[in-house]
């Protein structure tokens, strides 16, 4: 693990300490769990955004072969 310093407000620090005591975990564990959840959430959103932006990006190209015809021929063989 890599040591990282963060700044918290007094309220954040107090609430984090209370939660850590209640659940029996270290504050650093809670922070890592929260960061993991954020990465998972934002990572999925970022992936969905990229896929949405890529959808149809070749729809107006005229230099591509007719993929439906190619696929139909492959299916016949």
Residue pairs with C-beta under 8 A, 6 or more apart in sequence:
6 31
8 16
16 27
16 30
16 31
17 27
19 30
20 26
20 27
20 29
20 30
23 30
58 64
